[in-house]
Amino acid sequence: MIIQRQEEVTDAVLAVMERTGDSRLRQIMVSLIRHLHGFVRDVRLTEAEFREATAILNEMGKLTSDTHNEMVLMAGSLGISSLVCLLNNGDNGTTETSQSLLGPFWRLDSPRVENGGTIVRSETPGPILFVTMRVQDQAGKPVEDAEVDIWHSSPVGLYENQDPDQADMNLRGKFTTEADGRFWFRSVKPLGYPIPTDGVVGRLLAVQDRHPYRPAHVHALVFKPGFKVLTSQVYADDDPRLESDVQFGVTRALVGRFERHDAPHPSEPGIEAPWYTLDYTFTLESGEARLPRPPIK
């Protein structure tokens, strides 16, 4: 098709997209073109703005490495990650769900930890946290022998891959649920933290006058054949930024009670007050058990 007017550009591209053999890819590409071209017309994107946009995408790709994923940060900061998650879980977005964002810091091959063990692998000062979690199916039945990855930031708000003072795999561990669906461990209370702001995402937040902070949370990834892999974040109910998470990840179902205890621990001598407990239940949905691609190594 030889194009004479700007209106014909969209028609020409759509005609090509409509010839895509794969039906799902065809649906996605046709919709993408309609929305992208509509966006360009809606804002009347200038040539200079278009060049700047392509340069930004190139920069985001260059900033992504084995230890940092700028694309994931941007998707979260625009609410895309949260929207995709909620559309595809909780009975296709109709009910509450334990599913949440994977985040940019999940790693494969976390060390195995026996139930009741600790995931603290180097000196990590902070309030002690005792965690008990349960995995169930949608009928409320316990899920035994589920494999659960746990990871979270330190009491200064850093993951171990960001902090040279922490041992490799500090505050990470892999657990197996028992017959009642439970697993439990000891750690330290995480702190909310700023996402990296030395790249494209940081510049966006600055010009929008947005803070870069995520509320404190504990990550979990639950794997069990016959169920959809669950990735979750359990947020601390005492964090002041629950309602202004820079990644739009907090839902009511994901707020956990980090209960503070100011008396000595009844069975663990030497633990200084305050110490905390967290009890939380994850609900798995039936589906294919397929692990996501790790954002970092």
Contacts in CASP RR format, 6 or more apart in sequence:
PFRMAT RR
TARGET T0000
AUTHOR 0000-0000-0000
METHOD contacts of the structure
MODEL  1
MIIQRQEEVTDAVLAVMERTGDSRLRQIMVSLIRHLHGFVRDVRLTEAEF
REATAILNEMGKLTSDTHNEMVLMAGSLGISSLVCLLNNGDNGTTETSQS
LLGPFWRLDSPRVENGGTIVRSETPGPILFVTMRVQDQAGKPVEDAEVDI
WHSSPVGLYENQDPDQADMNLRGKFTTEADGRFWFRSVKPLGYPIPTDGV
VGRLLAVQDRHPYRPAHVHALVFKPGFKVLTSQVYADDDPRLESDVQFGV
TRALVGRFERHDAPHPSEPGIEAPWYTLDYTFTLESGEARLPRPPIK
1 8 0 8 1.000
1 11 0 8 1.000
1 12 0 8 1.000
1 15 0 8 1.000
3 9 0 8 1.000
3 12 0 8 1.000
9 37 0 8 1.000
10 33 0 8 1.000
10 34 0 8 1.000
10 37 0 8 1.000
10 38 0 8 1.000
13 33 0 8 1.000
13 37 0 8 1.000
14 30 0 8 1.000
14 33 0 8 1.000
14 34 0 8 1.000
17 26 0 8 1.000
17 29 0 8 1.000
17 30 0 8 1.000
17 33 0 8 1.000
18 26 0 8 1.000
18 30 0 8 1.000
20 26 0 8 1.000
20 29 0 8 1.000
39 45 0 8 1.000
45 53 0 8 1.000
56 200 0 8 1.000
59 199 0 8 1.000
59 200 0 8 1.000
60 70 0 8 1.000
60 71 0 8 1.000
60 74 0 8 1.000
60 200 0 8 1.000
61 70 0 8 1.000
61 71 0 8 1.000
63 70 0 8 1.000
63 199 0 8 1.000
63 200 0 8 1.000
64 70 0 8 1.000
64 71 0 8 1.000
65 296 0 8 1.000
66 296 0 8 1.000
66 297 0 8 1.000
67 161 0 8 1.000
67 162 0 8 1.000
67 296 0 8 1.000
67 297 0 8 1.000
68 104 0 8 1.000
68 196 0 8 1.000
68 296 0 8 1.000
69 104 0 8 1.000
69 295 0 8 1.000
69 296 0 8 1.000
70 199 0 8 1.000
70 200 0 8 1.000
70 201 0 8 1.000
72 81 0 8 1.000
72 102 0 8 1.000
72 103 0 8 1.000
72 104 0 8 1.000
72 295 0 8 1.000
73 104 0 8 1.000
73 195 0 8 1.000
73 196 0 8 1.000
73 201 0 8 1.000
74 200 0 8 1.000
74 201 0 8 1.000
74 204 0 8 1.000
75 81 0 8 1.000
76 82 0 8 1.000
76 101 0 8 1.000
76 247 0 8 1.000
76 248 0 8 1.000
76 249 0 8 1.000
77 195 0 8 1.000
77 201 0 8 1.000
77 204 0 8 1.000
77 205 0 8 1.000
77 246 0 8 1.000
77 247 0 8 1.000
79 247 0 8 1.000
79 248 0 8 1.000
79 249 0 8 1.000
81 101 0 8 1.000
81 102 0 8 1.000
81 103 0 8 1.000
81 247 0 8 1.000
81 248 0 8 1.000
81 249 0 8 1.000
82 100 0 8 1.000
82 101 0 8 1.000
82 247 0 8 1.000
82 248 0 8 1.000
82 249 0 8 1.000
85 97 0 8 1.000
85 99 0 8 1.000
85 100 0 8 1.000
85 101 0 8 1.000
86 93 0 8 1.000
86 97 0 8 1.000
86 99 0 8 1.000
86 251 0 8 1.000
87 93 0 8 1.000
88 99 0 8 1.000
89 97 0 8 1.000
89 99 0 8 1.000
89 228 0 8 1.000
89 285 0 8 1.000
90 96 0 8 1.000
90 97 0 8 1.000
90 99 0 8 1.000
90 285 0 8 1.000
91 285 0 8 1.000
96 251 0 8 1.000
96 252 0 8 1.000
96 253 0 8 1.000
97 251 0 8 1.000
97 253 0 8 1.000
97 283 0 8 1.000
97 285 0 8 1.000
98 230 0 8 1.000
98 232 0 8 1.000
98 253 0 8 1.000
98 254 0 8 1.000
98 281 0 8 1.000
98 282 0 8 1.000
98 283 0 8 1.000
98 284 0 8 1.000
99 230 0 8 1.000
99 231 0 8 1.000
99 232 0 8 1.000
99 285 0 8 1.000
100 231 0 8 1.000
100 232 0 8 1.000
100 233 0 8 1.000
100 249 0 8 1.000
100 251 0 8 1.000
100 254 0 8 1.000
101 231 0 8 1.000
101 233 0 8 1.000
101 247 0 8 1.000
101 249 0 8 1.000
102 221 0 8 1.000
102 231 0 8 1.000
102 292 0 8 1.000
102 295 0 8 1.000
103 219 0 8 1.000
103 231 0 8 1.000
103 233 0 8 1.000
103 247 0 8 1.000
103 295 0 8 1.000
104 295 0 8 1.000
104 296 0 8 1.000
105 151 0 8 1.000
105 159 0 8 1.000
105 161 0 8 1.000
105 219 0 8 1.000
105 295 0 8 1.000
105 296 0 8 1.000
106 149 0 8 1.000
106 151 0 8 1.000
106 219 0 8 1.000
106 221 0 8 1.000
106 231 0 8 1.000
106 292 0 8 1.000
106 294 0 8 1.000
106 295 0 8 1.000
106 296 0 8 1.000
107 151 0 8 1.000
107 161 0 8 1.000
107 169 0 8 1.000
107 172 0 8 1.000
107 294 0 8 1.000
107 296 0 8 1.000
107 297 0 8 1.000
108 294 0 8 1.000
108 297 0 8 1.000
110 149 0 8 1.000
110 150 0 8 1.000
110 151 0 8 1.000
110 169 0 8 1.000
110 172 0 8 1.000
110 173 0 8 1.000
110 174 0 8 1.000
111 121 0 8 1.000
111 169 0 8 1.000
111 172 0 8 1.000
111 173 0 8 1.000
111 174 0 8 1.000
112 173 0 8 1.000
112 174 0 8 1.000
112 175 0 8 1.000
113 119 0 8 1.000
113 173 0 8 1.000
113 174 0 8 1.000
113 175 0 8 1.000
113 185 0 8 1.000
115 175 0 8 1.000
115 176 0 8 1.000
115 178 0 8 1.000
115 182 0 8 1.000
115 183 0 8 1.000
115 184 0 8 1.000
115 185 0 8 1.000
116 184 0 8 1.000
116 185 0 8 1.000
116 186 0 8 1.000
117 185 0 8 1.000
117 186 0 8 1.000
118 185 0 8 1.000
118 186 0 8 1.000
118 187 0 8 1.000
119 150 0 8 1.000
119 170 0 8 1.000
119 171 0 8 1.000
119 172 0 8 1.000
119 173 0 8 1.000
119 185 0 8 1.000
119 186 0 8 1.000
119 187 0 8 1.000
120 170 0 8 1.000
120 171 0 8 1.000
120 186 0 8 1.000
120 187 0 8 1.000
120 188 0 8 1.000
121 166 0 8 1.000
121 167 0 8 1.000
121 168 0 8 1.000
121 169 0 8 1.000
121 170 0 8 1.000
121 171 0 8 1.000
122 165 0 8 1.000
122 166 0 8 1.000
122 167 0 8 1.000
122 170 0 8 1.000
124 154 0 8 1.000
124 155 0 8 1.000
124 166 0 8 1.000
124 170 0 8 1.000
124 171 0 8 1.000
124 188 0 8 1.000
125 155 0 8 1.000
125 188 0 8 1.000
126 155 0 8 1.000
126 188 0 8 1.000
126 189 0 8 1.000
127 155 0 8 1.000
127 188 0 8 1.000
127 189 0 8 1.000
127 274 0 8 1.000
127 275 0 8 1.000
127 276 0 8 1.000
128 186 0 8 1.000
128 187 0 8 1.000
128 188 0 8 1.000
128 189 0 8 1.000
128 265 0 8 1.000
128 268 0 8 1.000
128 271 0 8 1.000
128 272 0 8 1.000
128 275 0 8 1.000
128 276 0 8 1.000
129 186 0 8 1.000
129 187 0 8 1.000
129 188 0 8 1.000
129 189 0 8 1.000
129 190 0 8 1.000
129 258 0 8 1.000
129 275 0 8 1.000
129 276 0 8 1.000
129 277 0 8 1.000
129 278 0 8 1.000
130 184 0 8 1.000
130 185 0 8 1.000
130 186 0 8 1.000
130 275 0 8 1.000
130 276 0 8 1.000
130 277 0 8 1.000
130 278 0 8 1.000
131 150 0 8 1.000
131 184 0 8 1.000
131 185 0 8 1.000
131 186 0 8 1.000
131 187 0 8 1.000
131 218 0 8 1.000
131 277 0 8 1.000
131 278 0 8 1.000
131 279 0 8 1.000
131 280 0 8 1.000
132 182 0 8 1.000
132 183 0 8 1.000
132 184 0 8 1.000
132 277 0 8 1.000
132 278 0 8 1.000
132 279 0 8 1.000
132 280 0 8 1.000
133 148 0 8 1.000
133 182 0 8 1.000
133 183 0 8 1.000
133 184 0 8 1.000
133 220 0 8 1.000
133 278 0 8 1.000
133 279 0 8 1.000
133 280 0 8 1.000
133 281 0 8 1.000
133 282 0 8 1.000
134 142 0 8 1.000
134 177 0 8 1.000
134 180 0 8 1.000
134 181 0 8 1.000
134 182 0 8 1.000
134 280 0 8 1.000
134 281 0 8 1.000
134 282 0 8 1.000
135 142 0 8 1.000
135 143 0 8 1.000
135 146 0 8 1.000
135 148 0 8 1.000
135 177 0 8 1.000
135 181 0 8 1.000
135 183 0 8 1.000
135 222 0 8 1.000
135 224 0 8 1.000
135 281 0 8 1.000
135 282 0 8 1.000
135 284 0 8 1.000
136 142 0 8 1.000
136 143 0 8 1.000
136 181 0 8 1.000
136 281 0 8 1.000
136 282 0 8 1.000
136 283 0 8 1.000
136 284 0 8 1.000
137 143 0 8 1.000
137 227 0 8 1.000
137 283 0 8 1.000
137 284 0 8 1.000
137 286 0 8 1.000
138 283 0 8 1.000
138 284 0 8 1.000
138 285 0 8 1.000
138 286 0 8 1.000
140 283 0 8 1.000
142 177 0 8 1.000
142 179 0 8 1.000
142 180 0 8 1.000
142 181 0 8 1.000
142 182 0 8 1.000
143 177 0 8 1.000
143 181 0 8 1.000
143 224 0 8 1.000
143 227 0 8 1.000
143 284 0 8 1.000
144 177 0 8 1.000
144 178 0 8 1.000
144 179 0 8 1.000
144 180 0 8 1.000
144 181 0 8 1.000
145 176 0 8 1.000
145 177 0 8 1.000
145 224 0 8 1.000
146 176 0 8 1.000
146 177 0 8 1.000
146 181 0 8 1.000
146 222 0 8 1.000
146 223 0 8 1.000
146 224 0 8 1.000
146 227 0 8 1.000
146 284 0 8 1.000
147 174 0 8 1.000
147 175 0 8 1.000
147 176 0 8 1.000
147 222 0 8 1.000
147 223 0 8 1.000
147 224 0 8 1.000
148 174 0 8 1.000
148 175 0 8 1.000
148 176 0 8 1.000
148 177 0 8 1.000
148 183 0 8 1.000
148 220 0 8 1.000
148 221 0 8 1.000
148 222 0 8 1.000
148 223 0 8 1.000
149 172 0 8 1.000
149 173 0 8 1.000
149 174 0 8 1.000
149 219 0 8 1.000
149 220 0 8 1.000
149 221 0 8 1.000
149 222 0 8 1.000
149 223 0 8 1.000
150 172 0 8 1.000
150 173 0 8 1.000
150 174 0 8 1.000
150 175 0 8 1.000
150 185 0 8 1.000
150 218 0 8 1.000
150 219 0 8 1.000
150 220 0 8 1.000
151 159 0 8 1.000
151 171 0 8 1.000
151 172 0 8 1.000
151 173 0 8 1.000
151 219 0 8 1.000
152 159 0 8 1.000
152 171 0 8 1.000
152 187 0 8 1.000
152 190 0 8 1.000
152 217 0 8 1.000
152 218 0 8 1.000
152 219 0 8 1.000
153 159 0 8 1.000
153 171 0 8 1.000
153 190 0 8 1.000
153 191 0 8 1.000
153 192 0 8 1.000
153 193 0 8 1.000
153 216 0 8 1.000
154 160 0 8 1.000
154 163 0 8 1.000
154 166 0 8 1.000
154 170 0 8 1.000
154 171 0 8 1.000
154 188 0 8 1.000
154 190 0 8 1.000
154 191 0 8 1.000
155 188 0 8 1.000
155 189 0 8 1.000
155 190 0 8 1.000
155 191 0 8 1.000
156 163 0 8 1.000
156 191 0 8 1.000
157 190 0 8 1.000
157 191 0 8 1.000
157 192 0 8 1.000
157 193 0 8 1.000
158 166 0 8 1.000
158 193 0 8 1.000
159 171 0 8 1.000
160 166 0 8 1.000
160 167 0 8 1.000
160 168 0 8 1.000
160 169 0 8 1.000
160 170 0 8 1.000
160 171 0 8 1.000
160 172 0 8 1.000
161 296 0 8 1.000
171 187 0 8 1.000
171 188 0 8 1.000
171 190 0 8 1.000
173 185 0 8 1.000
175 183 0 8 1.000
175 185 0 8 1.000
176 183 0 8 1.000
177 183 0 8 1.000
187 218 0 8 1.000
189 216 0 8 1.000
189 236 0 8 1.000
189 258 0 8 1.000
189 276 0 8 1.000
190 216 0 8 1.000
190 217 0 8 1.000
190 218 0 8 1.000
190 236 0 8 1.000
191 216 0 8 1.000
192 213 0 8 1.000
192 214 0 8 1.000
192 215 0 8 1.000
192 216 0 8 1.000
192 217 0 8 1.000
192 236 0 8 1.000
192 239 0 8 1.000
192 241 0 8 1.000
193 213 0 8 1.000
193 214 0 8 1.000
193 216 0 8 1.000
194 211 0 8 1.000
194 212 0 8 1.000
194 213 0 8 1.000
194 214 0 8 1.000
194 246 0 8 1.000
195 201 0 8 1.000
195 202 0 8 1.000
195 212 0 8 1.000
195 213 0 8 1.000
195 214 0 8 1.000
195 246 0 8 1.000
195 247 0 8 1.000
196 202 0 8 1.000
197 205 0 8 1.000
197 206 0 8 1.000
197 212 0 8 1.000
202 212 0 8 1.000
205 211 0 8 1.000
205 212 0 8 1.000
205 246 0 8 1.000
210 246 0 8 1.000
211 241 0 8 1.000
211 244 0 8 1.000
211 246 0 8 1.000
212 246 0 8 1.000
213 241 0 8 1.000
213 244 0 8 1.000
213 245 0 8 1.000
213 246 0 8 1.000
214 241 0 8 1.000
214 245 0 8 1.000
214 246 0 8 1.000
214 247 0 8 1.000
215 235 0 8 1.000
215 236 0 8 1.000
215 239 0 8 1.000
215 240 0 8 1.000
215 241 0 8 1.000
215 242 0 8 1.000
215 245 0 8 1.000
215 250 0 8 1.000
216 235 0 8 1.000
216 236 0 8 1.000
216 239 0 8 1.000
216 258 0 8 1.000
217 233 0 8 1.000
217 234 0 8 1.000
217 235 0 8 1.000
217 236 0 8 1.000
217 254 0 8 1.000
218 233 0 8 1.000
218 234 0 8 1.000
218 278 0 8 1.000
219 231 0 8 1.000
219 232 0 8 1.000
219 233 0 8 1.000
220 230 0 8 1.000
220 231 0 8 1.000
220 232 0 8 1.000
220 233 0 8 1.000
220 234 0 8 1.000
220 282 0 8 1.000
221 229 0 8 1.000
221 230 0 8 1.000
221 231 0 8 1.000
221 232 0 8 1.000
221 291 0 8 1.000
222 229 0 8 1.000
222 230 0 8 1.000
222 231 0 8 1.000
222 232 0 8 1.000
222 282 0 8 1.000
222 284 0 8 1.000
223 229 0 8 1.000
223 289 0 8 1.000
223 291 0 8 1.000
224 284 0 8 1.000
224 289 0 8 1.000
225 289 0 8 1.000
226 286 0 8 1.000
226 287 0 8 1.000
226 288 0 8 1.000
226 289 0 8 1.000
227 284 0 8 1.000
227 285 0 8 1.000
227 286 0 8 1.000
227 287 0 8 1.000
227 289 0 8 1.000
228 284 0 8 1.000
228 285 0 8 1.000
228 286 0 8 1.000
228 287 0 8 1.000
228 288 0 8 1.000
228 289 0 8 1.000
229 289 0 8 1.000
229 290 0 8 1.000
229 291 0 8 1.000
229 292 0 8 1.000
230 282 0 8 1.000
230 284 0 8 1.000
230 285 0 8 1.000
231 292 0 8 1.000
232 254 0 8 1.000
232 282 0 8 1.000
233 249 0 8 1.000
233 254 0 8 1.000
234 254 0 8 1.000
234 255 0 8 1.000
234 256 0 8 1.000
234 278 0 8 1.000
234 280 0 8 1.000
235 242 0 8 1.000
235 250 0 8 1.000
235 254 0 8 1.000
235 255 0 8 1.000
235 256 0 8 1.000
236 256 0 8 1.000
236 258 0 8 1.000
237 255 0 8 1.000
237 256 0 8 1.000
237 257 0 8 1.000
237 258 0 8 1.000
238 258 0 8 1.000
238 260 0 8 1.000
242 250 0 8 1.000
242 255 0 8 1.000
243 250 0 8 1.000
256 278 0 8 1.000
256 280 0 8 1.000
257 278 0 8 1.000
257 279 0 8 1.000
258 276 0 8 1.000
258 277 0 8 1.000
258 278 0 8 1.000
259 276 0 8 1.000
259 277 0 8 1.000
259 278 0 8 1.000
260 274 0 8 1.000
260 275 0 8 1.000
260 276 0 8 1.000
261 273 0 8 1.000
261 274 0 8 1.000
261 275 0 8 1.000
261 276 0 8 1.000
261 277 0 8 1.000
262 273 0 8 1.000
262 274 0 8 1.000
263 273 0 8 1.000
264 270 0 8 1.000
264 271 0 8 1.000
264 273 0 8 1.000
265 271 0 8 1.000
265 275 0 8 1.000
END
